[in-house]
Amino acid sequence: MNELMEQPLVIIAIGMLTMVILCGGLIKTGHRGLIVAILVALLLFGGLLTAERMIVTDREQLRDELRDIAQSVRQNDLDGILQHIHPKGERISNAARMYVGRFEFTAARVTKFHEFKINANRTPPQATVEFMARVEGRIHGTAGPTEPAVRYLIVEFEKKDKRWLIYDYEDRDFYDGIRRRASR
């Protein structure tokens, strides 16, 4: 069900196929009962599309958190970054302070999500997200060109007050991400 709520194209494709079949049946047979079926299908698939827009899954929340963090990194906004870190994430808070203090970032984005492992049955719920990220920046106070860096990150989240917050992470080489993807 989560996949359905994250993929409006699936809902649209199934809805369109259903409408083609029902309209084809109406044209071929002229049976008025199919008009009711068409209207019911329109309401059903319209409702599913509305629900897809309104329901935000854990996976979507995690993606949004990481995109918000990337935006804070681009803006060199340490306070914005720290808002996404769990109180027990002291190691990652210290790393954020060190990196934002040392570097001036000009770009940051998540380039590819590899895996989401969500354990909603735990109390509190936890998740692990593996993804590739790309940043560009320079050392504070230098006027040289920016340098790009692509990293493979494994980030641990814990849900606190309905928000996913980072409590730990692993920063790996770009090639680790390529090797992990190839081995699956």
C-alpha positions as CSV (number, residue, x, y, z in Angstrom):
1,M,0.0,0.0,0.0
2,N,2.9,2.4,0.7
3,E,4.2,2.0,-2.8
4,L,0.8,2.9,-4.2
5,M,0.7,6.0,-2.1
6,E,4.1,7.0,-3.4
7,Q,3.5,6.4,-7.1
8,P,0.7,8.5,-8.6
9,L,1.7,7.2,-12.1
10,V,0.6,3.7,-11.1
11,I,-2.8,5.0,-10.0
12,I,-3.1,7.0,-13.2
13,A,-2.1,4.0,-15.4
14,I,-4.5,1.6,-13.7
15,G,-7.3,4.3,-13.8
16,M,-6.7,4.9,-17.5
17,L,-6.7,1.2,-18.3
18,T,-9.9,0.8,-16.4
19,M,-11.5,3.7,-18.2
20,V,-10.4,2.4,-21.6
21,I,-11.9,-1.0,-20.9
22,L,-15.2,0.5,-19.5
23,C,-15.5,3.0,-22.4
24,G,-14.8,0.3,-24.9
25,G,-17.5,-1.9,-23.3
26,L,-19.9,1.0,-23.4
27,I,-19.2,1.7,-27.1
28,K,-19.4,-1.9,-28.0
29,T,-22.5,-2.9,-26.0
30,G,-24.3,0.4,-25.3
31,H,-25.2,-0.9,-21.9
32,R,-26.2,2.0,-19.6
33,G,-24.9,0.2,-16.5
34,L,-21.4,0.9,-17.8
35,I,-22.0,4.7,-17.5
36,V,-22.5,4.1,-13.7
37,A,-19.3,2.0,-13.6
38,I,-17.4,4.8,-15.4
39,L,-18.6,7.4,-12.9
40,V,-17.7,5.1,-10.0
41,A,-14.2,4.5,-11.5
42,L,-13.7,8.2,-11.9
43,L,-14.6,8.8,-8.3
44,L,-12.5,5.9,-7.1
45,F,-9.4,6.9,-8.9
46,G,-9.9,10.6,-8.2
47,G,-10.1,9.7,-4.5
48,L,-7.0,7.5,-4.7
49,L,-5.0,10.4,-6.4
50,T,-6.3,12.8,-3.7
51,A,-5.3,10.3,-0.9
52,E,-1.8,9.9,-2.6
53,R,-1.3,13.7,-2.3
54,M,-2.5,13.9,1.3
55,I,-0.8,10.8,2.8
56,V,2.9,11.3,3.5
57,T,4.7,7.9,4.0
58,D,7.7,7.4,6.2
59,R,9.8,7.0,3.1
60,E,8.6,10.4,1.7
61,Q,9.3,12.0,5.1
62,L,12.8,10.6,5.1
63,R,13.5,11.9,1.6
64,D,12.1,15.3,2.5
65,E,14.4,15.4,5.6
66,L,17.5,14.7,3.5
67,R,16.5,17.2,0.9
68,D,16.0,19.8,3.6
69,I,19.4,19.0,5.1
70,A,21.0,19.4,1.6
71,Q,19.3,22.8,1.3
72,S,20.7,23.9,4.7
73,V,24.2,22.7,3.7
74,R,23.9,24.7,0.4
75,Q,23.1,27.8,2.5
76,N,25.8,27.0,5.1
77,D,23.1,27.2,7.7
78,L,24.4,25.3,10.7
79,D,21.3,25.9,12.8
80,G,19.2,24.5,10.0
81,I,21.3,21.4,9.8
82,L,21.3,20.9,13.6
83,Q,17.4,21.0,13.6
84,H,17.5,17.6,11.7
85,I,19.8,15.9,14.2
86,H,18.5,13.8,17.1
87,P,19.6,15.0,20.6
88,K,21.5,11.6,21.0
89,G,23.4,12.3,17.7
90,E,26.3,14.1,19.3
91,R,28.9,12.7,16.9
92,I,27.0,13.9,13.9
93,S,26.3,17.3,15.5
94,N,30.1,17.7,16.1
95,A,30.8,16.7,12.5
96,A,28.3,19.2,11.1
97,R,29.9,22.0,13.2
98,M,33.3,21.1,12.0
99,Y,32.4,20.9,8.3
100,V,30.3,24.1,8.2
101,G,33.0,25.9,10.2
102,R,35.8,24.7,7.9
103,F,34.1,24.8,4.4
104,E,32.0,27.2,2.4
105,F,29.5,25.0,0.5
106,T,28.1,26.2,-2.8
107,A,26.1,23.1,-3.8
108,A,24.7,20.1,-2.0
109,R,22.1,17.5,-3.2
110,V,21.1,13.9,-2.9
111,T,21.8,12.4,-6.2
112,K,20.5,8.8,-5.8
113,F,18.6,6.9,-3.1
114,H,19.8,3.3,-2.9
115,E,17.9,1.8,0.0
116,F,15.4,2.5,2.7
117,K,15.1,0.2,5.7
118,I,12.3,1.3,8.0
119,N,11.5,-0.4,11.2
120,A,8.2,1.1,12.3
121,N,7.6,-1.8,14.8
122,R,10.4,-0.5,17.1
123,T,9.7,2.0,19.8
124,P,10.6,4.6,18.8
125,P,10.7,3.8,15.1
126,Q,14.0,3.7,13.3
127,A,15.2,3.8,9.7
128,T,18.4,3.5,7.7
129,V,18.7,5.3,4.4
130,E,21.6,4.7,2.0
131,F,22.2,7.2,-0.8
132,M,24.7,9.1,-2.9
133,A,25.3,12.8,-2.2
134,R,27.2,15.5,-4.1
135,V,28.6,18.7,-2.5
136,E,30.7,21.5,-3.8
137,G,32.7,24.0,-1.8
138,R,35.9,25.5,-0.8
139,I,37.8,26.1,2.4
140,H,36.6,29.2,4.2
141,G,38.6,32.3,3.3
142,T,40.0,31.0,0.0
143,A,39.1,32.5,-3.3
144,G,39.9,29.5,-5.5
145,P,37.4,27.4,-7.4
146,T,35.0,25.1,-5.7
147,E,35.8,21.4,-5.5
148,P,33.2,18.7,-5.9
149,A,32.9,15.6,-3.7
150,V,30.6,12.7,-4.2
151,R,30.0,10.5,-1.2
152,Y,28.0,7.3,-0.3
153,L,26.2,7.9,2.9
154,I,24.4,5.5,5.3
155,V,22.3,7.6,7.7
156,E,20.5,6.3,10.8
157,F,17.2,8.0,11.8
158,E,14.9,7.8,14.8
159,K,11.4,9.2,14.9
160,K,10.9,11.8,17.6
161,D,7.7,13.7,17.9
162,K,6.5,12.7,14.4
163,R,9.8,13.8,12.8
164,W,12.6,11.6,11.5
165,L,15.9,12.9,13.1
166,I,19.4,11.7,12.3
167,Y,21.3,10.0,15.2
168,D,24.2,8.5,13.3
169,Y,25.8,8.1,9.9
170,E,28.6,6.5,7.9
171,D,30.5,8.5,5.3
172,R,31.9,6.2,2.6
173,D,33.7,6.6,-0.6
174,F,31.8,7.0,-3.8
175,Y,33.0,3.6,-5.1
176,D,31.5,1.8,-2.0
177,G,28.1,2.9,-3.3
178,I,28.8,1.6,-6.8
179,R,30.1,-1.7,-5.4
180,R,27.1,-2.1,-3.1
181,R,24.7,-1.4,-5.9
182,A,26.5,-3.8,-8.3
183,S,26.3,-6.6,-5.7
184,R,22.5,-6.5,-5.4
